[in-house]
Amino acid sequence: MRFNYLEANSIEEAVSLLTKYDGKAKAIAGGTDLLVKIRDKVIKPEYIIDIVPIPGLNYIKSAGKKGIAIGTLTSIRELEKSPELQKNFPIISQAAGQLGSVAIRNMATVGGNLCNAAPSAEMAPALIGLSATVKIVGSDGERVAPLEDFFTGPGTTILKTGELLVEIQVPPVPPNTTGVYLKHGIRGSIDLAIVGVAAVVTLEPKDGVCKDVKIVLGAVAPTPMRAHEAEQVLKGKQITDALIERCAEVASNESRPITDVRASDWYRKEMVKVFTRQAIKEAMAKEG
């Protein structure tokens, strides 16, 4: 597959090029997803816009009371190894460590992982569980959207022509909150997820009542999805083994998996039960 390679040296230039070649161009950073799609002829762009030369898009910055900001060109490996994230947002580092091999994590970027919009994307469930938002820049200026609303289908997002995701914003984690991301793949982390589950649990400090919980499922619907009904099973209650079992069952029923070469829809639903149960228990154990 032949294409024209162009470099963007600023956000404005990237936006201009993507707008100019409307529908014919793709932005590239690490290329771990995009180049595979081009090789397999899933997509056939006429222009590739390299955004790596753009300065100032690779960072993990504390935003104080606003939480943390992550630049779109930050590598998955940097998320995995960041002391700041390991201390204050450990579920992000944990999820990053489950994406492919070290070599892939060194190349892959957080922006690319999200914009690829695979239902199995490792970073999406953990970040959605933390109520992350994304900052998008286009010819009409900036806008911010919840990451939960960013995905519209397999390989598709809310990005409009000429728009670029430039930053992921994660608010502070409430007190007494812990999170876990679990991934099930045939060969472990180097494979795409058959099922991914993130659980972020906030407990009342005095009585252990579940103040809030977010359960986010990956690879079992057209997009990463919140299991809202399953969350309601736990909210406002003291979490017991029986409630966890009920929550896992409801999460399984909410999922909408397909059958493909990696697993059947039935198997994925069963694994949603297993990994939702385990994620909640592991999150609570960390709080304890």
VENPE-V561636 format. One record per helix or strand. SS is the DSSP state (2 for helix, 1 for strand). FROM is the first residue (numbers start at 1). TO is the last residue. Records with the same first field share a line. If there is no record, write none. Layout:
SS->FROM-TO / FROM-TO
This chain:
1->4-7 / 25-28 / 47-50 / 60-62 / 68-71 / 75-75 / 109-109 / 133-138 / 141-146 / 151-153 / 156-157 / 164-170 / 177-184 / 195-203 / 209-218 / 225-226 / 238-238
2->11-20 / 34-39 / 64-66 / 76-81 / 83-88 / 90-96 / 102-107 / 110-115 / 122-129 / 147-149 / 188-190 / 228-234 / 241-254 / 265-287
